[in-house]
Structures are given as C-alpha cells and as structure tokens.
Amino acid sequence: AADIPCLAYRSSWRNPRIEWKFQKGSSLVLFYYAAELTEPYRNRVQFSPTSIHFSSVTREDTGKYICEVVGDSGQIAKSEVNLIVQGAAPTPP
C-alpha cells in the first residue's frame, strides 16, 4: 500500500477542485478528474482531499504523481511526489 500526500491542498480555499495526474516518462495520465477516479485506478485507489491511498502498488506505479488544486477564485497550487516501487527482493534458493 502507499499514501501520496497532496501538499498543494489548501483548507482555506472554498470548494477547491482537485486533479491528480500520473507522469511516467513522456506519458501523462489524468486519473482523478471531475471528482472521479478513472480506470484502472478506481478499484485500488481511495481519494481524500489531502492524499490518495493505493491499496496495492506495483513497479508499474513508479513515477511522478502531480496534485493540482484550483480554487474558486482561480488560484492554482500544485505539488509533486515521486513514487518508487521496489520490486520484491529475490529469495535465495
């Protein structure tokens, strides 16, 4: 499991809109948008305004997670977290 904080979240903003993006190399995936998780994250990610919680992670999840928060007056805050998932250690024979 893994928790990724949204450091950009401001509790003082009214009705902030939150978006999460996952960047791996040159590809960018929008996986929390319009208050909904997208596939294939829906089944294994829990969203809260201050963080996202992965119930399980694989090496495929290694990359940069970008949280973007937009206030109702047009303010924008952004935070990034790099997640590195280590593969399982090989067991000696």
Residue, then its C-alpha position, 0 to 999 in steps of 0.5 A: a500500500a502507499d499514501i501520496p500526500c497532496l501538499a498543494y491542498r489548501s483548507s482555506w480555499r472554498n470548494p477547491r477542485i482537485e486533479w491528480k495526474f500520473q507522469k511516467g516518462s513522456s506519458l501523462v495520465l489524468f486519473y482523478y478528474a471531475a471528482e472521479l477516479t478513472e480506470p484502472y485506478r478506481n478499484r485500488v485507489q481511495f481519494s481524500p482531499t489531502s492524499i490518495h491511498f493505493s491499496s496495492v502498488t506495483r513497479e508499474d506505479t513508479g513515477k511522478y504523481i502531480c496534485e493540482v488544486v484550483g480554487d474558486s477564485g482561480q488560484i492554482a497550487k500544485s505539488e509533486v511526489n515521486l513514487i518508487v516501487q521496489g520490486a520484491a527482493p529475490t529469495p535465495p534458493 
